[in-house]
Amino acid sequence: MRSLVFGAILVAVAAVGFHTLISASLAAARDAKAATFSQRFAPVLKPAAAN
């Protein structure tokens, strides 16, 4: 019976941690500003343009 209680607590803690991780990831993705094409590829294209 004791292992069942510990197992249930472990599952509950894991579920809360997983939910927090997913929520934080979604919030960060929602708040992130989308980069334009030139902003995204400028570091790659600059050395080629300098040569």
PyMOL commands that set and color helices and strands:
alter all, ss='L'
color gray80, all
select helices_A, chain A and resi 2-31+37-50
alter helices_A, ss='H'
color red, helices_A
deselect
rebuild
show_as cartoon
